[in-house]
Amino acid sequence: MLEKLKQADIPQELVFGWPRSVLVGDEKVIVEQHQGIYACTEREIVLKTLCGLLVITGQHLSLSRYDRDGLVVLGKIEKLSYRPKG
């Protein structure tokens, strides 16, 4: 199946529902295919994903966009990490 996806040029993250994160410098993170917000403060934003909890750590963090297609976090981004499910 993976071989057919590669031939069709369909990104695996779309098919499997994996989150996609794009870090733009150290001031912006774009996250697609999340499953909602678990926690949100100015120092840490935690998102639910199929891969576990995506933790965005930094300073003066805020959500500049939040909709069904994804979200955008602005602020001084210091770290992106995952906490396993469970």
URPE-V116544 format. One record per pair of residues at least 24 apart in sequence whose C-alpha atoms are under 6 Angstrom apart, sorted by the first residue. I is the first residue (numbers start at 1). GAP is how many residues later the second one is. Records with the same first field share a line. If there is no record, write none. Layout:
BEGIN
I=GAP ; GAP
END
This chain:
BEGIN
26=50 ; 51
27=47 ; 48 ; 49 ; 50
28=45 ; 46
29=43 ; 44
30=41 ; 42
31=39 ; 40
32=38
52=31 ; 32 ; 33
53=29 ; 30
54=27 ; 28
55=25 ; 26 ; 27
56=24
END
